[in-house]
Amino acid sequence: MDASESTLLARATGGDVDALSALLEQSGPRVRQELTIQKQWQSALDIDDVMQITYMEAFLQIGRFTPCGPDSFLAWLRQIARNNLRDALKGLARDKRPPPNRQVGPQPDTDSYVALCDLLGATTTTPSRAAASRETRCMLDSAIAELPPDYAQVIRLHDLEGRAGPEVARAMGRSRGAVFMLLARAHDRLRVKLGSETKFFSWST
């Protein structure tokens, strides 16, 4: 790692947006060149989609990045991009065969909040499920409201309103692949946001 990169990393991890932008300008094109999308998915996903969300995640995660030698930032950015691409392709594959009982409707209901809670790894086993569900809805709404706007929107449209990938993509002005990348990262971010608060999602009988 040369002195200039070391200085930029120190500034970036300290919250300097210009330093992080400079690092992304240096490493982003190389990461982009390494990504490939199978022909069958090229109409639903573009490399630029992957990189756009990768850059957004870099801005969200840079405070937790720890430099560990030459090209560590490049390796870190590369891994974020690969994870985004993987999740987009997994989502597109699942979307070709949606579960037959998938909720479709314009308004979120209590059950959709409980389903999201289950997806995030929490449980709502209680003698008074209705009361628990109301608490779940309130807490999730509060946490979702603190997410970046695109993350909050994709969760509300896909998880809470039960809209399918193509409809969410149209509503957000995104490709279908980008929607599934956003959704995966939004779920990750929501788990982090809830953190230790997830204990409040587990009620015992």
LUMSEMI-767188 format. One record per residue (C-alpha): x, y negated, z. Coordinates in nm, 2 decimals, always signed. Layout:
BEGIN
+--------+--------+--------+
!   east !  north !     up !
+--------+--------+--------+
!      X !      Y !      Z !
...
+--------+--------+--------+
# end
This chain:
BEGIN
+--------+--------+--------+
!   east !  north !     up !
+--------+--------+--------+
!  +0.00 !  +0.00 !  +0.00 !
!  +0.16 !  -0.33 !  -0.10 !
!  +0.15 !  -0.64 !  +0.11 !
!  -0.12 !  -0.81 !  -0.09 !
!  -0.36 !  -0.52 !  -0.07 !
!  -0.28 !  -0.48 !  +0.30 !
!  -0.37 !  -0.84 !  +0.36 !
!  -0.69 !  -0.82 !  +0.16 !
!  -0.79 !  -0.51 !  +0.35 !
!  -0.73 !  -0.68 !  +0.69 !
!  -0.93 !  -0.98 !  +0.58 !
!  -1.21 !  -0.76 !  +0.43 !
!  -1.26 !  -0.54 !  +0.73 !
!  -1.27 !  -0.86 !  +0.94 !
!  -1.57 !  -0.98 !  +0.74 !
!  -1.41 !  -1.19 !  +0.46 !
!  -1.64 !  -1.14 !  +0.16 !
!  -1.40 !  -1.30 !  -0.09 !
!  -1.13 !  -1.05 !  +0.01 !
!  -1.37 !  -0.75 !  -0.03 !
!  -1.48 !  -0.89 !  -0.37 !
!  -1.12 !  -0.90 !  -0.48 !
!  -1.06 !  -0.54 !  -0.37 !
!  -1.37 !  -0.43 !  -0.55 !
!  -1.26 !  -0.61 !  -0.87 !
!  -0.93 !  -0.42 !  -0.84 !
!  -1.06 !  -0.07 !  -0.77 !
!  -1.41 !  -0.08 !  -0.91 !
!  -1.33 !  -0.04 !  -1.28 !
!  -1.10 !  +0.26 !  -1.21 !
!  -1.38 !  +0.43 !  -1.01 !
!  -1.63 !  +0.36 !  -1.28 !
!  -1.40 !  +0.52 !  -1.55 !
!  -1.39 !  +0.84 !  -1.34 !
!  -1.77 !  +0.89 !  -1.32 !
!  -1.96 !  +1.09 !  -1.58 !
!  -2.33 !  +1.16 !  -1.61 !
!  -2.46 !  +1.47 !  -1.78 !
!  -2.63 !  +1.41 !  -2.11 !
!  -2.97 !  +1.53 !  -1.98 !
!  -2.98 !  +1.25 !  -1.72 !
!  -2.84 !  +0.97 !  -1.92 !
!  -3.18 !  +0.83 !  -2.00 !
!  -3.27 !  +0.81 !  -1.63 !
!  -2.94 !  +0.69 !  -1.49 !
!  -2.65 !  +0.46 !  -1.59 !
!  -2.30 !  +0.44 !  -1.45 !
!  -2.37 !  +0.07 !  -1.38 !
!  -2.66 !  +0.18 !  -1.15 !
!  -2.41 !  +0.39 !  -0.96 !
!  -2.16 !  +0.11 !  -0.93 !
!  -2.41 !  -0.15 !  -0.83 !
!  -2.53 !  +0.05 !  -0.53 !
!  -2.17 !  +0.16 !  -0.45 !
!  -2.07 !  -0.21 !  -0.42 !
!  -2.37 !  -0.28 !  -0.20 !
!  -2.27 !  +0.01 !  +0.03 !
!  -1.91 !  -0.11 !  +0.03 !
!  -2.03 !  -0.45 !  +0.17 !
!  -2.25 !  -0.27 !  +0.43 !
!  -1.98 !  -0.03 !  +0.54 !
!  -1.65 !  -0.22 !  +0.52 !
!  -1.65 !  -0.31 !  +0.88 !
!  -1.61 !  +0.07 !  +0.97 !
!  -1.34 !  +0.13 !  +0.71 !
!  -0.99 !  +0.21 !  +0.85 !
!  -0.70 !  +0.18 !  +0.60 !
!  -0.48 !  +0.49 !  +0.61 !
!  -0.21 !  +0.45 !  +0.35 !
!  -0.17 !  +0.37 !  -0.02 !
!  -0.49 !  +0.38 !  -0.23 !
!  -0.71 !  +0.45 !  +0.08 !
!  -0.96 !  +0.18 !  -0.03 !
!  -0.97 !  +0.33 !  -0.38 !
!  -1.03 !  +0.68 !  -0.23 !
!  -1.30 !  +0.54 !  +0.00 !
!  -1.48 !  +0.36 !  -0.28 !
!  -1.45 !  +0.67 !  -0.50 !
!  -1.62 !  +0.88 !  -0.24 !
!  -1.91 !  +0.64 !  -0.20 !
!  -1.96 !  +0.64 !  -0.57 !
!  -1.95 !  +1.02 !  -0.60 !
!  -2.20 !  +1.05 !  -0.31 !
!  -2.43 !  +0.81 !  -0.49 !
!  -2.41 !  +0.99 !  -0.81 !
!  -2.46 !  +1.33 !  -0.64 !
!  -2.77 !  +1.20 !  -0.46 !
!  -2.91 !  +1.04 !  -0.78 !
!  -2.88 !  +1.37 !  -0.97 !
!  -3.03 !  +1.57 !  -0.68 !
!  -3.32 !  +1.34 !  -0.66 !
!  -3.38 !  +1.35 !  -1.04 !
!  -3.38 !  +1.73 !  -1.03 !
!  -3.63 !  +1.74 !  -0.74 !
!  -3.85 !  +1.49 !  -0.92 !
!  -3.90 !  +1.73 !  -1.21 !
!  -4.07 !  +1.96 !  -0.97 !
!  -4.25 !  +1.76 !  -0.70 !
!  -4.42 !  +1.95 !  -0.42 !
!  -4.79 !  +2.02 !  -0.50 !
!  -4.91 !  +1.87 !  -0.18 !
!  -4.72 !  +1.54 !  -0.22 !
!  -4.93 !  +1.25 !  -0.09 !
!  -5.02 !  +1.00 !  -0.36 !
!  -5.20 !  +0.68 !  -0.26 !
!  -5.16 !  +0.30 !  -0.24 !
!  -5.15 !  +0.26 !  +0.14 !
!  -4.92 !  +0.42 !  +0.40 !
!  -5.10 !  +0.62 !  +0.67 !
!  -5.01 !  +0.76 !  +1.00 !
!  -4.91 !  +1.10 !  +0.86 !
!  -4.66 !  +0.94 !  +0.62 !
!  -4.48 !  +0.78 !  +0.91 !
!  -4.47 !  +1.11 !  +1.09 !
!  -4.34 !  +1.28 !  +0.78 !
!  -4.06 !  +1.02 !  +0.75 !
!  -3.98 !  +1.07 !  +1.12 !
!  -3.95 !  +1.44 !  +1.05 !
!  -3.73 !  +1.38 !  +0.75 !
!  -3.50 !  +1.17 !  +0.96 !
!  -3.46 !  +1.46 !  +1.21 !
!  -3.70 !  +1.35 !  +1.48 !
!  -4.00 !  +1.53 !  +1.63 !
!  -4.34 !  +1.43 !  +1.75 !
!  -4.45 !  +1.73 !  +1.96 !
!  -4.69 !  +1.59 !  +2.22 !
!  -5.04 !  +1.67 !  +2.37 !
!  -5.14 !  +1.32 !  +2.25 !
!  -5.01 !  +1.32 !  +1.89 !
!  -5.22 !  +1.02 !  +1.80 !
!  -5.05 !  +0.81 !  +2.06 !
!  -4.71 !  +0.93 !  +1.96 !
!  -4.78 !  +0.86 !  +1.60 !
!  -4.88 !  +0.50 !  +1.68 !
!  -4.55 !  +0.45 !  +1.86 !
!  -4.36 !  +0.61 !  +1.58 !
!  -4.52 !  +0.38 !  +1.32 !
!  -4.44 !  +0.07 !  +1.53 !
!  -4.08 !  +0.17 !  +1.58 !
!  -4.02 !  +0.27 !  +1.22 !
!  -4.18 !  -0.05 !  +1.09 !
!  -3.95 !  -0.25 !  +1.31 !
!  -3.64 !  -0.06 !  +1.20 !
!  -3.73 !  -0.07 !  +0.83 !
!  -3.79 !  -0.44 !  +0.84 !
!  -3.42 !  -0.48 !  +0.94 !
!  -3.29 !  -0.29 !  +0.64 !
!  -3.16 !  -0.46 !  +0.32 !
!  -3.46 !  -0.55 !  +0.11 !
!  -3.41 !  -0.29 !  -0.16 !
!  -3.37 !  -0.02 !  +0.11 !
!  -3.68 !  -0.13 !  +0.29 !
!  -3.88 !  -0.14 !  -0.03 !
!  -3.79 !  +0.20 !  -0.16 !
!  -3.88 !  +0.36 !  +0.17 !
!  -4.21 !  +0.19 !  +0.18 !
!  -4.30 !  +0.28 !  -0.18 !
!  -4.17 !  +0.63 !  -0.19 !
!  -4.19 !  +0.77 !  +0.17 !
!  -4.48 !  +0.57 !  +0.32 !
!  -4.70 !  +0.51 !  +0.01 !
!  -4.62 !  +0.84 !  -0.15 !
!  -4.54 !  +0.71 !  -0.49 !
!  -4.35 !  +0.92 !  -0.73 !
!  -4.00 !  +0.83 !  -0.87 !
!  -4.11 !  +0.68 !  -1.20 !
!  -4.37 !  +0.46 !  -1.04 !
!  -4.13 !  +0.34 !  -0.77 !
!  -3.87 !  +0.27 !  -1.05 !
!  -4.13 !  +0.06 !  -1.24 !
!  -4.23 !  -0.13 !  -0.93 !
!  -3.86 !  -0.21 !  -0.84 !
!  -3.74 !  -0.27 !  -1.19 !
!  -3.48 !  +0.01 !  -1.15 !
!  -3.39 !  +0.33 !  -1.33 !
!  -3.53 !  +0.65 !  -1.17 !
!  -3.17 !  +0.76 !  -1.08 !
!  -3.11 !  +0.43 !  -0.90 !
!  -3.43 !  +0.48 !  -0.70 !
!  -3.30 !  +0.81 !  -0.57 !
!  -2.96 !  +0.66 !  -0.48 !
!  -3.13 !  +0.38 !  -0.30 !
!  -3.35 !  +0.63 !  -0.12 !
!  -3.06 !  +0.84 !  +0.00 !
!  -2.87 !  +0.54 !  +0.12 !
!  -3.18 !  +0.39 !  +0.28 !
!  -3.24 !  +0.71 !  +0.48 !
!  -2.88 !  +0.70 !  +0.59 !
!  -2.90 !  +0.34 !  +0.69 !
!  -3.23 !  +0.40 !  +0.88 !
!  -3.07 !  +0.68 !  +1.08 !
!  -2.79 !  +0.45 !  +1.17 !
!  -3.03 !  +0.17 !  +1.25 !
!  -3.23 !  +0.39 !  +1.48 !
!  -2.91 !  +0.53 !  +1.64 !
!  -2.97 !  +0.63 !  +2.00 !
!  -3.32 !  +0.50 !  +1.97 !
!  -3.41 !  +0.83 !  +1.81 !
!  -3.46 !  +0.97 !  +2.16 !
!  -3.78 !  +0.77 !  +2.16 !
!  -3.90 !  +0.97 !  +1.87 !
!  -3.89 !  +1.30 !  +2.06 !
!  -4.18 !  +1.36 !  +2.29 !
!  -4.21 !  +1.68 !  +2.49 !
!  -4.52 !  +1.86 !  +2.60 !
+--------+--------+--------+
# end
